[in-house]
Amino acid sequence: MSGYRLYFMDRFSGHIEHRREFEAADDAAAIAIANGWNTGQPMELWLGSHKLKRWQESPLTPEEGWLAASEVVGTKGEQQDDRDRNADQPKQDGTHLTNSYSPARPQE
């Protein structure tokens, strides 16, 4: 059995995001195992100093992009709603929460 490394690459920067090391009987078995871990992001399978295969990223469908964006907006919106509801209630240290943002003034 040989030791293989599967690198998961960031789809935007191309940098290594993380890797998995595993053993397989041969290259074909290693490729089959790596296919099972394919999440649609670019991947590279290595044996020693030899790159055996590169998987290109799978394009995001409009639904996937929309769902991901709506989940993030929904989460942030819910957190904002919680802050709005609690804005007038004193915190345990006696201060109050505020929703306003005051940037630091430059010192003259």
C-alpha positions in Angstrom: 0.0 0.0 0.0 1.2 3.5 -0.8 0.6 6.8 1.0 -1.3 9.4 -1.0 -2.1 13.1 -0.3 -5.2 14.7 -1.5 -5.1 18.5 -1.5 -8.3 20.6 -1.4 -7.7 24.0 -3.1 -9.5 27.2 -2.5 -11.6 27.9 -5.5 -10.8 31.6 -5.6 -7.1 31.9 -4.5 -5.9 28.5 -5.6 -4.1 28.0 -2.3 -4.2 24.8 -0.4 -7.2 24.8 2.0 -6.5 21.5 3.7 -5.3 18.0 2.8 -6.1 14.4 3.6 -3.5 11.6 3.7 -4.6 8.1 3.1 -3.3 4.7 1.8 -4.5 2.8 -1.2 -3.5 -0.4 -3.0 -2.7 1.4 -6.3 -3.3 4.7 -8.2 -6.7 3.6 -9.5 -7.9 2.8 -6.0 -6.6 6.2 -4.8 -8.4 8.1 -7.5 -11.6 6.2 -6.7 -11.3 7.1 -3.0 -10.5 10.8 -3.9 -13.6 10.9 -6.1 -15.7 10.0 -3.1 -14.3 13.1 -1.3 -15.0 15.5 -4.2 -17.0 18.5 -3.0 -16.8 20.4 -6.2 -13.7 22.5 -5.3 -10.4 22.0 -7.0 -8.4 19.0 -5.7 -5.0 17.5 -6.5 -3.9 13.9 -5.8 -0.2 13.3 -5.1 1.9 10.2 -4.6 5.3 11.3 -3.4 6.5 14.1 -5.7 4.2 13.0 -8.6 0.8 14.7 -9.2 -1.5 11.9 -10.3 -4.7 13.9 -11.0 -6.2 17.4 -10.7 -9.9 18.0 -10.4 -11.1 21.4 -11.6 -13.8 23.2 -9.6 -17.4 22.5 -10.4 -19.3 25.7 -11.3 -21.8 26.9 -8.8 -25.4 26.9 -10.1 -27.5 30.0 -9.6 -29.6 28.2 -7.0 -26.5 27.2 -5.0 -25.3 30.8 -5.0 -28.7 32.2 -4.2 -29.3 29.7 -1.3 -25.9 30.4 0.2 -26.5 34.2 0.0 -30.0 33.9 1.5 -28.8 31.8 4.4 -26.1 34.3 5.2 -28.5 37.3 4.9 -31.1 35.5 7.0 -28.6 34.7 9.7 -27.3 38.3 9.9 -30.8 39.6 9.8 -31.9 37.5 12.7 -28.9 38.6 14.7 -29.7 42.2 13.9 -33.3 41.7 15.0 -32.0 40.4 18.3 -29.8 43.5 18.8 -32.8 45.7 17.9 -35.0 44.0 20.5 -32.3 44.3 23.2 -31.2 47.8 22.4 -33.1 49.5 25.3 -32.3 46.9 27.9 -29.4 47.5 30.3 -26.5 45.1 30.2 -25.3 43.5 33.4 -22.6 46.1 33.8 -25.2 48.9 33.8 -24.4 50.2 30.3 -26.9 50.1 27.4 -26.6 48.5 24.0 -26.8 50.9 21.1 -27.4 50.4 17.4 -25.7 53.6 16.3 -22.2 53.6 14.9 -19.9 56.5 15.7 -16.5 56.4 13.9 -13.6 57.7 15.9 -13.0 61.4 15.3 -9.5 62.4 14.1 -7.6 64.2 16.8 -6.6 67.7 15.8 
